[in-house]
Amino acid sequence: MSAESILQDKVLVLNRYYQAIQITTVLRAICHLVKGTAKVITPDWTTHTLEEWIEASRFYDNGRLIRSPSLSLVAPDAIYLTTYDRLPKMEVVFNRANLFMRDQYTCQYCGKSVKNPKDRTIDHVLPRSRGGKTVWTNVVLCCRKCNLKKGDRTPEEAGMRLLKKPEAPKWQSLFWEKFPEEKRRVWEPFLNFAGLYPDS
């Protein structure tokens, strides 16, 4: 892994109560450490200031060593903000990216995985021309084929069925979707603590 890709790798951010609140990059995490607003936290719950982490990096190897002329340190997997005690807003912002995550990049009519952005459309369950609003409970991710088939009709009129009733997502579920697969094992202790791991 190149130094540049390591700096853009993902780091879990916890608040001062060790509750997961966001995901950031290694570069931004290091900025927090330099400013003294965060400490590195390891899965065994030990914490380190920047200076302590530089020293500990001599014995800790996660395959992501960052070297500069003056120092070398291992990129942290997680940090916690020493004075920040808030949680993310419970209400999820309505936008295309969050809608696609809520629907797991799957057409809500045929169940097809819609990986190609050009094939993704947003369907209004009750068409806008008939008073349907652009809100969580009236929009779904839909592939182009199903959108053309449905047209300006309700699903019932078009002989189509929704996979599930659309509703506003909880921030925890979207937060989980953002976790890179390879990070979930490393972050599991923190996610279990925060009640975000699916089996917790």
C-alpha positions as CSV (number, residue, x, y, z in Angstrom):
1,M,0.0,0.0,0.0
2,S,1.5,3.4,-1.0
3,A,1.9,6.2,1.5
4,E,-0.8,8.2,-0.4
5,S,-3.3,5.4,-0.3
6,I,-2.5,4.8,3.4
7,L,-3.3,8.5,4.2
8,Q,-6.7,8.1,2.4
9,D,-7.5,4.9,4.2
10,K,-10.4,4.8,6.7
11,V,-10.3,5.5,10.4
12,L,-13.2,5.1,12.9
13,V,-13.9,8.1,15.0
14,L,-15.4,7.8,18.5
15,N,-16.6,10.5,20.8
16,R,-15.2,10.9,24.3
17,Y,-17.6,8.2,25.6
18,Y,-16.2,5.8,23.0
19,Q,-19.4,5.9,20.9
20,A,-18.8,5.6,17.1
21,I,-19.7,8.9,15.4
22,Q,-18.1,8.9,12.0
23,I,-15.5,7.7,9.6
24,T,-12.5,9.8,8.5
25,T,-9.2,9.4,6.7
26,V,-5.8,8.6,8.2
27,L,-4.7,12.1,7.2
28,R,-7.4,13.8,9.1
29,A,-7.0,11.5,12.1
30,I,-3.3,12.4,12.2
31,C,-4.3,16.1,12.1
32,H,-6.4,15.6,15.2
33,L,-3.5,13.8,16.9
34,V,-1.1,16.6,16.1
35,K,-3.6,19.2,17.4
36,G,-4.1,17.2,20.6
37,T,-7.8,16.9,20.1
38,A,-7.8,13.1,19.8
39,K,-5.9,10.0,20.9
40,V,-5.4,6.7,19.2
41,I,-7.5,3.9,20.6
42,T,-6.7,0.2,20.0
43,P,-9.2,-2.8,20.1
44,D,-7.9,-3.7,23.6
45,W,-9.0,-0.2,24.7
46,T,-5.6,1.3,25.3
47,T,-5.2,4.9,24.3
48,H,-2.2,6.8,23.1
49,T,-1.3,10.5,22.5
50,L,0.6,11.1,19.2
51,E,4.0,10.9,21.0
52,E,3.0,7.6,22.7
53,W,1.7,6.2,19.4
54,I,4.9,7.0,17.6
55,E,6.7,5.0,20.3
56,A,4.2,2.2,20.3
57,S,4.4,2.0,16.5
58,R,7.8,0.3,16.9
59,F,5.9,-2.7,18.3
60,Y,2.5,-2.5,16.5
61,D,2.1,-3.5,12.9
62,N,-1.1,-3.4,10.9
63,G,0.7,-3.2,7.6
64,R,0.2,0.6,7.3
65,L,3.4,2.2,8.3
66,I,3.8,5.9,7.4
67,R,7.4,7.2,7.2
68,S,8.7,10.7,7.0
69,P,12.2,12.1,7.3
70,S,11.6,12.9,11.0
71,L,9.3,10.1,12.2
72,S,7.5,6.9,11.4
73,L,4.2,5.7,12.8
74,V,1.5,3.1,12.1
75,A,-1.7,4.5,10.7
76,P,-4.3,4.2,13.4
77,D,-7.5,2.1,12.9
78,A,-9.5,4.2,15.4
79,I,-9.2,7.5,17.3
80,Y,-11.4,9.1,19.9
81,L,-12.0,12.8,20.3
82,T,-11.0,13.7,23.9
83,T,-13.5,16.5,24.5
84,Y,-16.3,15.8,21.9
85,D,-19.4,14.2,23.5
86,R,-22.1,14.6,20.9
87,L,-23.7,12.0,18.7
88,P,-24.6,12.4,15.0
89,K,-28.1,13.8,14.3
90,M,-30.7,11.1,14.5
91,E,-32.5,12.4,11.4
92,V,-30.8,11.3,8.2
93,V,-30.5,14.0,5.5
94,F,-32.6,13.2,2.5
95,N,-30.4,12.9,-0.6
96,R,-29.6,10.5,-3.4
97,A,-26.6,8.9,-1.8
98,N,-28.5,8.2,1.5
99,L,-31.5,6.9,-0.5
100,F,-29.3,4.5,-2.5
101,M,-27.6,3.3,0.8
102,R,-31.0,2.8,2.4
103,D,-32.1,0.7,-0.5
104,Q,-28.8,-1.1,-0.6
105,Y,-28.2,-0.3,-4.2
106,T,-31.1,-2.6,-5.1
107,C,-34.0,-1.9,-7.4
108,Q,-37.0,-2.0,-5.0
109,Y,-39.2,-3.6,-7.7
110,C,-37.2,-6.4,-9.4
111,G,-34.6,-6.9,-6.7
112,K,-31.7,-6.4,-9.2
113,S,-28.5,-5.0,-7.9
114,V,-28.0,-1.6,-9.5
115,K,-24.2,-1.1,-9.4
116,N,-24.0,1.1,-12.5
117,P,-24.8,4.7,-11.6
118,K,-26.3,5.2,-15.1
119,D,-28.9,2.6,-14.4
120,R,-30.1,4.1,-11.1
121,T,-33.2,6.1,-11.0
122,I,-35.4,7.4,-8.2
123,D,-39.1,6.4,-8.5
124,H,-41.9,8.2,-6.8
125,V,-44.3,5.4,-5.6
126,L,-47.2,7.9,-5.9
127,P,-46.2,9.8,-9.0
128,R,-45.4,13.5,-8.6
129,S,-48.0,14.3,-11.3
130,R,-50.6,12.9,-8.9
131,G,-49.4,14.8,-5.9
132,G,-46.6,12.4,-4.7
133,K,-44.0,14.2,-2.7
134,T,-40.2,13.7,-2.7
135,V,-39.9,12.3,0.8
136,W,-38.4,9.1,2.3
137,T,-41.8,7.4,2.4
138,N,-42.6,8.0,-1.3
139,V,-39.3,7.4,-3.1
140,V,-37.3,4.3,-3.9
141,L,-34.2,3.3,-5.9
142,C,-35.4,1.8,-9.1
143,C,-33.6,0.5,-12.2
144,R,-34.3,2.2,-15.5
145,K,-36.1,-0.9,-16.9
146,C,-38.6,-1.0,-14.0
147,N,-39.0,2.8,-14.0
148,L,-40.0,2.7,-17.7
149,K,-42.3,-0.2,-17.0
150,K,-44.0,1.6,-14.1
151,G,-44.3,5.0,-15.9
152,D,-46.7,7.5,-14.4
153,R,-48.7,4.9,-12.4
154,T,-48.8,3.5,-8.9
155,P,-47.1,0.1,-8.4
156,E,-50.6,-1.6,-8.2
157,E,-51.7,0.0,-11.4
158,A,-48.5,-1.2,-13.1
159,G,-48.8,-4.7,-11.7
160,M,-45.6,-4.3,-9.7
161,R,-44.8,-4.8,-6.0
162,L,-42.3,-3.1,-3.8
163,L,-39.8,-5.3,-2.0
164,K,-40.5,-3.3,1.2
165,K,-42.4,-0.3,2.3
166,P,-40.1,2.8,2.0
167,E,-39.4,4.7,5.3
168,A,-36.9,7.1,6.7
169,P,-33.7,5.3,7.6
170,K,-32.1,5.4,11.0
171,W,-28.6,7.0,11.0
172,Q,-27.1,3.8,12.6
173,S,-28.1,1.7,9.6
174,L,-26.6,4.1,7.1
175,F,-23.5,4.4,9.3
176,W,-23.1,0.7,9.2
177,E,-23.4,0.7,5.4
178,K,-20.4,3.0,5.2
179,F,-18.1,0.6,7.0
180,P,-15.5,-1.0,4.6
181,E,-15.8,-4.8,4.8
182,E,-12.2,-5.2,5.7
183,K,-12.5,-2.8,8.6
184,R,-15.5,-4.4,10.4
185,R,-13.3,-7.0,12.1
186,V,-10.9,-4.4,13.4
187,W,-13.7,-2.1,14.5
188,E,-16.0,-4.7,16.0
189,P,-15.1,-4.0,19.6
190,F,-16.0,-0.4,19.2
191,L,-19.2,-1.1,17.2
192,N,-20.4,-3.6,19.7
193,F,-19.8,-1.1,22.5
194,A,-21.8,1.5,20.6
195,G,-24.6,-0.9,19.8
196,L,-24.0,-0.6,16.0
197,Y,-22.9,-4.1,15.2
198,P,-25.8,-6.1,13.6
199,D,-25.6,-8.9,16.1
200,S,-25.2,-6.7,19.2
